[in-house]
Amino acid sequence: MLDLKLLQRSPEVVAKALADRGSSLDMAEFTALDERRRALLAEVEALKGERNKASGEVARMKRAGEDAAPLLERLSALSDRIKDLDRETEEVKAAVNDWLLAVPNIPDASVPLPSPSPRRNTGRSAPPLAGWISSARASWRAAALPCTAPGRPGWSAPWPTSS
């Protein structure tokens, strides 16, 4: 899996390497997912800071003997919003991770690019498998025969053994 920082710092290098490898992955998809992830993280952190300030204000109000009920309601709504955003952030992080897992390794710059010409036909064909498969089936059937030797119950191998 490629490093997230590499993709964030130099997406053009990764896009060129993907194109050279003939990959169908699109860097725009990663960029959109990463921007969404960053925006969610920033929003969650801002809301958490606001929640911390409100918690301090509630403590100050209670020490002073004031009514903190409206602030507690706002704090509860803020906590619910943070939980929802945390859930959404985890989903986006999972989508980014899934995208990263699909990215092939980037070839080293010293590795030559493959030629665009089609593969050369050598004129050879694959050996016929039908004969091999039927002989293999016969061997498998022979291996499953019960032992017919007197005094030796059970199954045995059709080849000589050292017992």
N, C-alpha and C positions, 0 to 999 in steps of 0.2 A: 504494500500500500504506500502510495506517495505521501510525502509530508504535507500537511495542511498549509504550513507556512510557505513552502515552495509554490504551491498553487495560488496562494494569495499574493505573493510578492512578484511572481513572474508568470502570469497566466499565458502570455504570448509564447513563451518558450514551451510550455506544456502543450498548448494548442498546436504549435508547429510539429512537436514530436508525435502527437496523436495523429496528425494529418500524414506525417511520414510513415507511420505504422499502418495507415489505412483504417484507423479506428473510427467508429461512427459516433463516439461520445462528443458531446457539445460542451465547450467551456462556458457558454452563456448560461446553461442550466446550473452549473456549479456556482457561477458568479451570482445568479439570482438567489440560490439557496443560501450562500454564504452571507450575502447582504441582509437577507431576512433574518438569519441567525444572529448577526451582529445587532440589528435593530431591536430584536426581541431582548437580547441580553442587556442592551443599554436601557431599554424601557423598564425591565425588571429591576435593574440596579437603582434607577431613579426612584421607582416606587418603594423599594426597600429602604432607601434613605429617607423618603417621606414618612414611611411607617415608623422608623426609628425616632424621628423628630416628634411625631405624634405620641409615641409611647412615652417619651420624656416629658412631654406636655401633660399627659394624663397623670403621670406620677407627681408632677409639680402641683397640679390642680387638687389631687387627692390629699397631698400634704397640707395644702392651704385650706382644705375643707370645702372646696368648691364642687359643684356638680359636673362630672365628666361624662355623663351619659351620651350627649350628642357626639362628642369626640370619640367615644368607644364605638358607637355605631359606624362612624366614618372609618375608624380603624378596622372594624370587622369587614366592611365592604372592600377596603384596600387590601386586606389579607386574601380575600376571595379572588380579587383580580390578579394578585401576585401568583396564587396557585394556578389559575387558568393560564397565565402567561408562562409559568414554569413548565406546565404540561405541553404547551405548544412549542416551547423552546426545545424540549426533549424530542418531540416529533421531528422538528426541523434538523436537529443534530443527527438523528437516526437517518434521515434522508441524505444528509451530507455524507455520513459514514458509508451508506450503501453506494452512493455515487463514487466515493473514493475507492471502495473495494472493487468496482468494475473497471477502474483505470489500469491499463497495462503499464508495465515498467517503461521508463523512458530509455531508449537506447543511448549508449555512450556516444559522444561526438566522434570518436575514432572508428566507430562501426560504420562501414559503407552502407548506403541505402540500397534496398533491393531494386533490381532492374525492373522497369515497367513491362518488359516483354513477357509473353505467356510462357508457361513451362515448356521445356523441350520434350517432345515425344521420342522416346528411345526405341519404339517399335516392339517392346516387350509387353506381354500381357500377364495378368495375374494367373497363377496356376489354378486349375480347376479344383474346387473343394469337395465336389460331390463324392468322389471316390474315397477321399480321406475321411469324410464324415461317416460314410457307411462302414468303413473298416473300424473306425473308433467306436461306433455303436456295438459292433460285434465284440470288441474287446471288453466294453463295459458289461455286456450281457454275460460274458465268460467269467468276469470277476465277481459276479453276483450269484454264481452257482453254489449250491450247498456242497459241503464236503461229503464224499461218498466213501472215504477210506474207513475200513472197519475199526471200531474202537475210538474214532476221533469225531465226536459229534460237533455240530455247529458249522460255521462258515470258514472257508479258507481261501487263500490267494491262489489263483491258477498257475502261479509261478513257483519254482522251488524255494522253500524257506529253510532256515538253518535250525529248525527245532527237532 
